[in-house]
């Protein structure tokens, strides 16, 4: 486990990506969108930012209009 700083909002968070069972494994993000994340950010995103990104991806794929 390591402490990282979110590449988007700069908050510190715990990262366990070196081990199986990291919190980020529970989020469904398409491979092409993971590539976009890698292109836009030089490191991991915190749980809140990555959850927001995943939720936006779901809305776009379901064509849910924004309010």
Secondary structure, DSSP 8 states (H G I E B T S, - for coil): -EEEE-TTT--EEEE-TTSTT-GGGGS---HHHHHHHHHH-SS---HHHHHHHHHHHHHHHHT----
